[in-house]
């Protein structure tokens, strides 16, 4: 889902594709409500089986191909855990296949004709990362065995299908063991679901998207400044809408007795880019840190290479295109420049009061993020005319 918002809201205008996303979101919300009723009707030992079946029916109704691939990829990962000989080789093959299918789909998704033919893999970015996470942890030995039933519960957990988070397997297993229902959770979680819905519908879709862009048309601004303002609005829309969906997903999970990982932590209060990526889409950022940044820096001792590869992974996770390739380079460059600045001990800023220093750092970080869109658009325009 975030992929579509990035393509149609974060870097473009509202269109019929985004309308389809909104309809899918409404259907998803209704699916969560129905699944909640079924969840509490079923006895304790069958509750998650019921959730998995409801998730499968939801995917089959929207896109049978989505259900087919999530089941195939889940079974491949589980099968790798059962192999006794040449297990590492099979894990590498399966991981490579998962990455190839994911990147191929991200590339093909740019073809609107194919998308119109319902070649849609709902949530592929999330369950691909979960599969790779489990394969790596199996290789490292932190996951000793994999129950097919429990692994299907993990992958077919409806609240995280559409928008994440990319929750970890061991955390999910602990949640299954500690799962308990309370009226207090229900009231608090219902409040969070309503708040998330308000953020998505009113603040994100109406105020920041429709109303703001309508008001902006009344002012005669153009060029880089206009693109900068639109980029700022797009970042705010993405944050409000995506965090709103997180409130809805985590709220329903909490009603069921599951405390899943938070995905946002006031990202626009970050004082530098490293801090920002520890607050924004936390489950994806931490996944890239654990499985890309840390291994690369451990083997190469090259922080610059590790930072660029991690940011490139985040970029291509959203979409395989020249734009996102340049976007990943731009964000990686920002992290490298911040690292270099840390080593300078710039005296003038250190002499300022802490609240001013903090404000300057926050504005600088946000400006760097927002500037990516207009700068890359100018670069692509120049490349087009070469």
C-alpha beads as a LAMMPS data file, in Angstrom:
LAMMPS data file: protein, C-alpha beads

386 atoms
385 bonds

1 atom types
1 bond types

-500.0 500.0 xlo xhi
-500.0 500.0 ylo yhi
-500.0 500.0 zlo zhi

Masses

1 110.0

Atoms # bond

1 1 1 0.000 0.000 0.000
2 1 1 2.731 2.481 0.863
3 1 1 4.220 1.767 -2.562
4 1 1 1.044 3.096 -4.194
5 1 1 0.904 6.172 -1.977
6 1 1 4.491 6.963 -2.855
7 1 1 3.794 6.615 -6.548
8 1 1 0.458 8.424 -6.638
9 1 1 0.549 10.780 -3.677
10 1 1 4.148 11.183 -2.602
11 1 1 5.388 11.850 -6.125
12 1 1 2.306 12.688 -8.112
13 1 1 -1.326 13.748 -8.211
14 1 1 -4.483 11.941 -7.183
15 1 1 -5.768 9.602 -9.905
16 1 1 -7.946 6.556 -10.461
17 1 1 -5.218 4.244 -9.187
18 1 1 -5.251 5.989 -5.810
19 1 1 -9.039 5.795 -5.793
20 1 1 -8.681 2.025 -6.191
21 1 1 -6.289 2.035 -3.233
22 1 1 -8.854 3.880 -1.110
23 1 1 -11.527 1.328 -2.057
24 1 1 -9.122 -1.472 -1.149
25 1 1 -8.487 0.208 2.209
26 1 1 -12.221 0.368 2.931
27 1 1 -12.603 -3.310 2.045
28 1 1 -9.602 -4.074 4.273
29 1 1 -11.206 -2.195 7.181
30 1 1 -14.437 -4.159 6.768
31 1 1 -12.385 -7.352 6.607
32 1 1 -10.733 -6.492 9.917
33 1 1 -14.126 -5.866 11.535
34 1 1 -15.533 -9.191 10.318
35 1 1 -12.356 -11.046 11.311
36 1 1 -12.560 -9.540 14.810
37 1 1 -16.053 -10.980 15.278
38 1 1 -14.925 -14.404 14.042
39 1 1 -11.804 -14.199 16.245
40 1 1 -13.863 -13.869 19.430
41 1 1 -16.396 -16.506 18.405
42 1 1 -13.754 -19.199 17.890
43 1 1 -12.182 -21.107 20.808
44 1 1 -8.687 -20.032 21.849
45 1 1 -6.786 -22.790 20.043
46 1 1 -8.466 -22.001 16.701
47 1 1 -8.445 -18.202 16.817
48 1 1 -5.324 -17.667 14.695
49 1 1 -6.417 -20.376 12.278
50 1 1 -9.579 -18.351 11.777
51 1 1 -7.534 -15.186 11.204
52 1 1 -5.357 -16.973 8.628
53 1 1 -8.431 -18.240 6.757
54 1 1 -10.010 -14.764 6.772
55 1 1 -6.747 -13.285 5.479
56 1 1 -6.647 -15.875 2.721
57 1 1 -10.242 -15.104 1.720
58 1 1 -9.482 -11.374 1.706
59 1 1 -6.480 -11.855 -0.578
60 1 1 -8.335 -14.298 -2.825
61 1 1 -11.236 -11.867 -3.245
62 1 1 -8.970 -8.963 -4.221
63 1 1 -6.188 -10.782 -6.051
64 1 1 -5.906 -14.596 -6.220
65 1 1 -2.310 -14.157 -7.401
66 1 1 -1.492 -12.454 -4.093
67 1 1 -2.699 -15.424 -2.070
68 1 1 -0.944 -17.865 -4.397
69 1 1 2.460 -16.194 -4.092
70 1 1 2.311 -15.581 -0.351
71 1 1 1.510 -19.280 0.167
72 1 1 4.247 -20.431 -2.232
73 1 1 6.885 -18.159 -0.666
74 1 1 5.818 -19.177 2.844
75 1 1 5.996 -22.885 1.990
76 1 1 9.432 -22.446 0.363
77 1 1 10.766 -20.752 3.494
78 1 1 9.284 -23.415 5.755
79 1 1 10.704 -26.170 3.518
80 1 1 14.174 -24.617 3.796
81 1 1 13.955 -24.988 7.582
82 1 1 13.348 -28.743 7.218
83 1 1 16.237 -29.529 4.873
84 1 1 19.044 -31.362 6.659
85 1 1 21.691 -31.387 3.931
86 1 1 22.890 -28.403 1.871
87 1 1 20.549 -26.166 3.863
88 1 1 22.661 -23.047 3.297
89 1 1 22.579 -23.537 -0.474
90 1 1 18.797 -23.864 -0.507
91 1 1 18.417 -20.807 1.729
92 1 1 20.556 -18.732 -0.645
93 1 1 18.549 -19.966 -3.640
94 1 1 15.192 -19.232 -1.994
95 1 1 16.324 -15.806 -0.763
96 1 1 17.579 -14.941 -4.250
97 1 1 14.299 -16.109 -5.798
98 1 1 12.249 -14.058 -3.328
99 1 1 14.322 -10.955 -4.075
100 1 1 14.110 -11.527 -7.831
101 1 1 10.312 -11.912 -7.845
102 1 1 9.911 -8.871 -5.609
103 1 1 12.164 -6.618 -7.715
104 1 1 10.634 -7.912 -10.946
105 1 1 7.163 -7.112 -9.657
106 1 1 8.260 -3.642 -8.525
107 1 1 9.600 -3.029 -12.022
108 1 1 6.546 -4.457 -13.807
109 1 1 4.216 -2.477 -11.533
110 1 1 5.293 0.687 -13.374
111 1 1 3.423 -0.653 -16.418
112 1 1 -0.112 0.636 -15.853
113 1 1 -1.489 -1.771 -18.481
114 1 1 -0.329 -4.779 -16.489
115 1 1 -1.604 -3.279 -13.246
116 1 1 -4.997 -2.714 -14.870
117 1 1 -5.060 -6.437 -15.641
118 1 1 -5.043 -7.106 -11.865
119 1 1 -1.484 -8.358 -11.757
120 1 1 -1.242 -7.134 -8.192
121 1 1 0.702 -8.751 -5.358
122 1 1 -0.769 -7.193 -2.237
123 1 1 1.737 -6.673 0.563
124 1 1 4.627 -8.337 -1.295
125 1 1 7.174 -5.928 0.175
126 1 1 6.189 -6.867 3.703
127 1 1 5.961 -10.651 3.508
128 1 1 9.093 -10.867 1.349
129 1 1 11.037 -9.088 4.093
130 1 1 9.484 -11.368 6.704
131 1 1 10.487 -14.473 4.732
132 1 1 14.059 -13.250 4.288
133 1 1 14.210 -12.336 7.985
134 1 1 13.219 -15.888 8.950
135 1 1 15.663 -17.475 6.472
136 1 1 18.561 -15.420 7.849
137 1 1 17.629 -16.148 11.458
138 1 1 17.385 -19.870 10.631
139 1 1 20.875 -19.684 9.140
140 1 1 22.187 -17.865 12.218
141 1 1 20.519 -20.391 14.512
142 1 1 18.391 -17.868 16.424
143 1 1 15.314 -19.715 15.118
144 1 1 15.797 -23.411 15.787
145 1 1 12.615 -24.800 14.231
146 1 1 9.653 -23.617 12.219
147 1 1 6.126 -24.923 12.684
148 1 1 4.190 -24.661 9.421
149 1 1 0.954 -23.871 11.234
150 1 1 2.527 -21.120 13.328
151 1 1 4.432 -19.746 10.346
152 1 1 1.180 -19.470 8.383
153 1 1 -0.295 -17.632 11.365
154 1 1 2.686 -15.267 11.211
155 1 1 2.462 -14.579 7.478
156 1 1 -1.344 -14.531 7.237
157 1 1 -1.958 -12.122 10.118
158 1 1 -4.511 -9.760 8.598
159 1 1 -3.643 -6.456 10.366
160 1 1 -0.118 -6.423 8.872
161 1 1 -0.919 -7.646 5.342
162 1 1 -1.578 -4.297 3.672
163 1 1 0.650 -1.774 5.455
164 1 1 2.972 -3.698 7.746
165 1 1 4.761 -3.426 10.062
166 1 1 7.458 -5.952 9.184
167 1 1 7.156 -7.657 12.553
168 1 1 9.737 -10.230 13.635
169 1 1 8.922 -13.929 13.983
170 1 1 10.282 -14.434 17.510
171 1 1 8.303 -11.399 18.719
172 1 1 5.127 -12.784 17.133
173 1 1 5.648 -16.187 18.781
174 1 1 6.020 -14.500 22.183
175 1 1 2.848 -12.527 21.515
176 1 1 0.997 -15.758 20.737
177 1 1 2.119 -17.191 24.077
178 1 1 1.181 -14.058 26.054
179 1 1 -1.947 -13.145 24.110
180 1 1 -4.785 -12.109 26.403
181 1 1 -7.944 -10.050 26.020
182 1 1 -8.982 -7.152 28.261
183 1 1 -11.734 -4.547 28.125
184 1 1 -9.155 -1.852 28.756
185 1 1 -7.328 -2.818 25.572
186 1 1 -10.600 -2.744 23.643
187 1 1 -11.492 0.812 24.640
188 1 1 -7.963 2.160 24.121
189 1 1 -7.562 0.333 20.820
190 1 1 -10.956 1.444 19.509
191 1 1 -9.961 5.025 20.279
192 1 1 -6.721 4.509 18.342
193 1 1 -8.596 2.989 15.375
194 1 1 -10.967 5.975 15.263
195 1 1 -8.048 8.393 15.566
196 1 1 -6.227 6.623 12.732
197 1 1 -9.346 6.758 10.562
198 1 1 -9.674 10.490 11.263
199 1 1 -6.054 11.037 10.251
200 1 1 -6.473 9.121 6.993
201 1 1 -9.852 10.505 5.907
202 1 1 -9.924 14.081 7.190
203 1 1 -6.360 15.269 7.771
204 1 1 -4.574 13.328 5.040
205 1 1 -7.124 12.915 2.252
206 1 1 -9.101 16.139 2.772
207 1 1 -7.007 18.849 4.453
208 1 1 -3.485 18.074 3.244
209 1 1 -4.369 16.586 -0.119
210 1 1 -7.525 18.103 -1.603
211 1 1 -7.887 21.346 0.383
212 1 1 -4.235 22.379 0.509
213 1 1 -3.652 21.780 -3.193
214 1 1 -6.852 23.698 -3.998
215 1 1 -5.663 26.678 -1.948
216 1 1 -2.204 26.444 -3.487
217 1 1 -3.705 26.952 -6.942
218 1 1 -4.821 30.435 -5.849
219 1 1 -1.199 31.574 -5.488
220 1 1 1.044 32.340 -8.416
221 1 1 4.112 30.348 -7.501
222 1 1 6.100 28.128 -9.803
223 1 1 9.450 26.524 -10.405
224 1 1 11.603 25.054 -7.664
225 1 1 9.688 26.730 -4.821
226 1 1 6.368 25.251 -5.991
227 1 1 7.890 21.781 -6.254
228 1 1 9.439 22.216 -2.807
229 1 1 6.070 23.149 -1.262
230 1 1 4.345 20.235 -3.010
231 1 1 7.069 17.871 -1.834
232 1 1 6.634 19.120 1.737
233 1 1 2.887 18.544 1.489
234 1 1 3.453 15.072 0.058
235 1 1 5.742 14.113 2.955
236 1 1 3.097 15.300 5.428
237 1 1 0.342 13.417 3.573
238 1 1 2.388 10.240 3.521
239 1 1 3.161 10.494 7.227
240 1 1 -0.415 11.254 8.298
241 1 1 -2.018 8.617 6.053
242 1 1 0.540 5.859 6.600
243 1 1 0.707 6.411 10.374
244 1 1 -3.101 6.477 10.364
245 1 1 -3.180 3.057 8.728
246 1 1 -0.691 1.903 11.357
247 1 1 -3.024 3.134 14.105
248 1 1 -5.858 1.111 12.558
249 1 1 -3.774 -2.053 12.085
250 1 1 -2.106 -1.955 15.504
251 1 1 -5.415 -1.050 17.126
252 1 1 -7.167 -4.145 15.765
253 1 1 -4.175 -6.321 16.688
254 1 1 -4.294 -4.947 20.237
255 1 1 -8.002 -5.778 20.531
256 1 1 -7.040 -9.355 19.676
257 1 1 -4.380 -9.230 22.412
258 1 1 -1.292 -8.651 20.218
259 1 1 1.159 -5.796 20.780
260 1 1 2.967 -5.296 17.476
261 1 1 5.951 -3.068 16.773
262 1 1 5.333 0.658 16.296
263 1 1 6.325 2.027 12.892
264 1 1 6.654 5.763 13.626
265 1 1 8.097 7.831 16.449
266 1 1 7.640 11.564 15.720
267 1 1 9.967 11.420 12.673
268 1 1 9.792 15.132 11.850
269 1 1 11.342 15.947 15.231
270 1 1 14.516 14.119 14.166
271 1 1 17.715 16.167 14.523
272 1 1 19.588 14.403 11.727
273 1 1 18.975 11.902 8.931
274 1 1 20.182 8.917 10.949
275 1 1 17.760 9.868 13.711
276 1 1 15.004 10.308 11.122
277 1 1 15.405 6.821 9.668
278 1 1 15.276 5.398 13.193
279 1 1 11.880 7.089 13.625
280 1 1 10.353 6.673 10.139
281 1 1 8.972 3.312 8.948
282 1 1 10.887 1.806 11.852
283 1 1 10.284 -1.832 10.951
284 1 1 11.718 -1.380 7.431
285 1 1 14.632 0.770 8.619
286 1 1 15.557 -1.714 11.352
287 1 1 15.258 -4.597 8.862
288 1 1 17.717 -2.857 6.507
289 1 1 20.003 -2.058 9.428
290 1 1 20.064 -5.670 10.669
291 1 1 20.291 -7.450 7.313
292 1 1 22.126 -4.977 5.059
293 1 1 23.944 -2.204 6.937
294 1 1 25.378 -4.279 9.801
295 1 1 26.600 -7.255 7.671
296 1 1 28.161 -4.924 5.070
297 1 1 29.995 -2.845 7.651
298 1 1 31.091 -6.012 9.486
299 1 1 32.669 -7.484 6.344
300 1 1 33.924 -4.344 4.605
301 1 1 34.523 -1.911 7.489
302 1 1 33.196 0.677 5.038
303 1 1 30.488 2.841 6.599
304 1 1 29.920 4.812 3.393
305 1 1 29.235 1.671 1.356
306 1 1 26.970 0.276 4.075
307 1 1 24.947 3.506 4.294
308 1 1 24.491 3.749 0.529
309 1 1 23.431 0.097 0.196
310 1 1 20.950 0.396 3.072
311 1 1 19.371 3.528 1.594
312 1 1 19.330 1.943 -1.852
313 1 1 17.447 -1.041 -0.401
314 1 1 14.874 1.279 1.183
315 1 1 14.494 3.146 -2.118
316 1 1 14.116 0.061 -4.323
317 1 1 11.775 -1.519 -1.777
318 1 1 9.320 1.206 -2.756
319 1 1 9.832 1.081 -6.507
320 1 1 12.410 -0.064 -9.053
321 1 1 12.979 3.038 -11.176
322 1 1 15.645 5.612 -12.003
323 1 1 13.869 8.109 -9.764
324 1 1 14.115 5.881 -6.716
325 1 1 17.681 4.916 -7.561
326 1 1 18.641 8.602 -7.468
327 1 1 16.500 9.105 -4.370
328 1 1 18.428 6.364 -2.577
329 1 1 21.751 7.936 -3.599
330 1 1 20.528 11.334 -2.398
331 1 1 19.491 10.036 1.029
332 1 1 22.710 8.031 1.354
333 1 1 24.694 11.175 0.519
334 1 1 22.822 13.029 3.253
335 1 1 23.860 10.444 5.845
336 1 1 27.501 10.595 4.692
337 1 1 27.503 14.411 4.880
338 1 1 26.052 14.269 8.383
339 1 1 28.744 11.798 9.451
340 1 1 31.372 14.171 8.062
341 1 1 29.767 17.111 9.894
342 1 1 29.845 15.170 13.173
343 1 1 33.634 15.011 12.905
344 1 1 34.049 18.769 12.364
345 1 1 32.811 19.957 15.790
346 1 1 31.413 23.120 14.178
347 1 1 31.977 25.722 16.923
348 1 1 29.361 28.411 16.049
349 1 1 26.451 25.978 16.432
350 1 1 27.828 24.584 19.678
351 1 1 27.746 28.068 21.220
352 1 1 24.039 28.513 20.486
353 1 1 21.404 27.704 23.132
354 1 1 20.314 24.082 22.985
355 1 1 16.742 24.804 21.841
356 1 1 18.008 26.911 18.912
357 1 1 20.574 24.257 18.011
358 1 1 17.851 21.614 18.110
359 1 1 15.491 23.711 15.959
360 1 1 18.170 24.350 13.319
361 1 1 18.983 20.624 13.212
362 1 1 15.311 19.667 12.773
363 1 1 14.713 22.252 10.021
364 1 1 17.899 21.211 8.204
365 1 1 16.918 17.535 8.321
366 1 1 13.388 18.187 7.065
367 1 1 14.674 20.505 4.320
368 1 1 17.066 17.824 3.055
369 1 1 14.248 15.262 2.872
370 1 1 11.821 17.617 1.140
371 1 1 14.436 18.872 -1.337
372 1 1 14.922 15.404 -2.814
373 1 1 11.891 15.540 -5.113
374 1 1 12.509 18.921 -6.835
375 1 1 16.269 18.332 -7.112
376 1 1 15.880 14.875 -8.665
377 1 1 13.144 16.123 -10.995
378 1 1 15.470 18.855 -12.274
379 1 1 18.263 16.302 -12.730
380 1 1 15.990 13.898 -14.629
381 1 1 14.785 16.739 -16.842
382 1 1 18.356 17.667 -17.714
383 1 1 19.245 14.023 -18.402
384 1 1 16.225 13.759 -20.676
385 1 1 17.495 16.615 -22.842
386 1 1 21.064 15.370 -23.145

Bonds

1 1 1 2
2 1 2 3
3 1 3 4
4 1 4 5
5 1 5 6
6 1 6 7
7 1 7 8
8 1 8 9
9 1 9 10
10 1 10 11
11 1 11 12
12 1 12 13
13 1 13 14
14 1 14 15
15 1 15 16
16 1 16 17
17 1 17 18
18 1 18 19
19 1 19 20
20 1 20 21
21 1 21 22
22 1 22 23
23 1 23 24
24 1 24 25
25 1 25 26
26 1 26 27
27 1 27 28
28 1 28 29
29 1 29 30
30 1 30 31
31 1 31 32
32 1 32 33
33 1 33 34
34 1 34 35
35 1 35 36
36 1 36 37
37 1 37 38
38 1 38 39
39 1 39 40
40 1 40 41
41 1 41 42
42 1 42 43
43 1 43 44
44 1 44 45
45 1 45 46
46 1 46 47
47 1 47 48
48 1 48 49
49 1 49 50
50 1 50 51
51 1 51 52
52 1 52 53
53 1 53 54
54 1 54 55
55 1 55 56
56 1 56 57
57 1 57 58
58 1 58 59
59 1 59 60
60 1 60 61
61 1 61 62
62 1 62 63
63 1 63 64
64 1 64 65
65 1 65 66
66 1 66 67
67 1 67 68
68 1 68 69
69 1 69 70
70 1 70 71
71 1 71 72
72 1 72 73
73 1 73 74
74 1 74 75
75 1 75 76
76 1 76 77
77 1 77 78
78 1 78 79
79 1 79 80
80 1 80 81
81 1 81 82
82 1 82 83
83 1 83 84
84 1 84 85
85 1 85 86
86 1 86 87
87 1 87 88
88 1 88 89
89 1 89 90
90 1 90 91
91 1 91 92
92 1 92 93
93 1 93 94
94 1 94 95
95 1 95 96
96 1 96 97
97 1 97 98
98 1 98 99
99 1 99 100
100 1 100 101
101 1 101 102
102 1 102 103
103 1 103 104
104 1 104 105
105 1 105 106
106 1 106 107
107 1 107 108
108 1 108 109
109 1 109 110
110 1 110 111
111 1 111 112
112 1 112 113
113 1 113 114
114 1 114 115
115 1 115 116
116 1 116 117
117 1 117 118
118 1 118 119
119 1 119 120
120 1 120 121
121 1 121 122
122 1 122 123
123 1 123 124
124 1 124 125
125 1 125 126
126 1 126 127
127 1 127 128
128 1 128 129
129 1 129 130
130 1 130 131
131 1 131 132
132 1 132 133
133 1 133 134
134 1 134 135
135 1 135 136
136 1 136 137
137 1 137 138
138 1 138 139
139 1 139 140
140 1 140 141
141 1 141 142
142 1 142 143
143 1 143 144
144 1 144 145
145 1 145 146
146 1 146 147
147 1 147 148
148 1 148 149
149 1 149 150
150 1 150 151
151 1 151 152
152 1 152 153
153 1 153 154
154 1 154 155
155 1 155 156
156 1 156 157
157 1 157 158
158 1 158 159
159 1 159 160
160 1 160 161
161 1 161 162
162 1 162 163
163 1 163 164
164 1 164 165
165 1 165 166
166 1 166 167
167 1 167 168
168 1 168 169
169 1 169 170
170 1 170 171
171 1 171 172
172 1 172 173
173 1 173 174
174 1 174 175
175 1 175 176
176 1 176 177
177 1 177 178
178 1 178 179
179 1 179 180
180 1 180 181
181 1 181 182
182 1 182 183
183 1 183 184
184 1 184 185
185 1 185 186
186 1 186 187
187 1 187 188
188 1 188 189
189 1 189 190
190 1 190 191
191 1 191 192
192 1 192 193
193 1 193 194
194 1 194 195
195 1 195 196
196 1 196 197
197 1 197 198
198 1 198 199
199 1 199 200
200 1 200 201
201 1 201 202
202 1 202 203
203 1 203 204
204 1 204 205
205 1 205 206
206 1 206 207
207 1 207 208
208 1 208 209
209 1 209 210
210 1 210 211
211 1 211 212
212 1 212 213
213 1 213 214
214 1 214 215
215 1 215 216
216 1 216 217
217 1 217 218
218 1 218 219
219 1 219 220
220 1 220 221
221 1 221 222
222 1 222 223
223 1 223 224
224 1 224 225
225 1 225 226
226 1 226 227
227 1 227 228
228 1 228 229
229 1 229 230
230 1 230 231
231 1 231 232
232 1 232 233
233 1 233 234
234 1 234 235
235 1 235 236
236 1 236 237
237 1 237 238
238 1 238 239
239 1 239 240
240 1 240 241
241 1 241 242
242 1 242 243
243 1 243 244
244 1 244 245
245 1 245 246
246 1 246 247
247 1 247 248
248 1 248 249
249 1 249 250
250 1 250 251
251 1 251 252
252 1 252 253
253 1 253 254
254 1 254 255
255 1 255 256
256 1 256 257
257 1 257 258
258 1 258 259
259 1 259 260
260 1 260 261
261 1 261 262
262 1 262 263
263 1 263 264
264 1 264 265
265 1 265 266
266 1 266 267
267 1 267 268
268 1 268 269
269 1 269 270
270 1 270 271
271 1 271 272
272 1 272 273
273 1 273 274
274 1 274 275
275 1 275 276
276 1 276 277
277 1 277 278
278 1 278 279
279 1 279 280
280 1 280 281
281 1 281 282
282 1 282 283
283 1 283 284
284 1 284 285
285 1 285 286
286 1 286 287
287 1 287 288
288 1 288 289
289 1 289 290
290 1 290 291
291 1 291 292
292 1 292 293
293 1 293 294
294 1 294 295
295 1 295 296
296 1 296 297
297 1 297 298
298 1 298 299
299 1 299 300
300 1 300 301
301 1 301 302
302 1 302 303
303 1 303 304
304 1 304 305
305 1 305 306
306 1 306 307
307 1 307 308
308 1 308 309
309 1 309 310
310 1 310 311
311 1 311 312
312 1 312 313
313 1 313 314
314 1 314 315
315 1 315 316
316 1 316 317
317 1 317 318
318 1 318 319
319 1 319 320
320 1 320 321
321 1 321 322
322 1 322 323
323 1 323 324
324 1 324 325
325 1 325 326
326 1 326 327
327 1 327 328
328 1 328 329
329 1 329 330
330 1 330 331
331 1 331 332
332 1 332 333
333 1 333 334
334 1 334 335
335 1 335 336
336 1 336 337
337 1 337 338
338 1 338 339
339 1 339 340
340 1 340 341
341 1 341 342
342 1 342 343
343 1 343 344
344 1 344 345
345 1 345 346
346 1 346 347
347 1 347 348
348 1 348 349
349 1 349 350
350 1 350 351
351 1 351 352
352 1 352 353
353 1 353 354
354 1 354 355
355 1 355 356
356 1 356 357
357 1 357 358
358 1 358 359
359 1 359 360
360 1 360 361
361 1 361 362
362 1 362 363
363 1 363 364
364 1 364 365
365 1 365 366
366 1 366 367
367 1 367 368
368 1 368 369
369 1 369 370
370 1 370 371
371 1 371 372
372 1 372 373
373 1 373 374
374 1 374 375
375 1 375 376
376 1 376 377
377 1 377 378
378 1 378 379
379 1 379 380
380 1 380 381
381 1 381 382
382 1 382 383
383 1 383 384
384 1 384 385
385 1 385 386
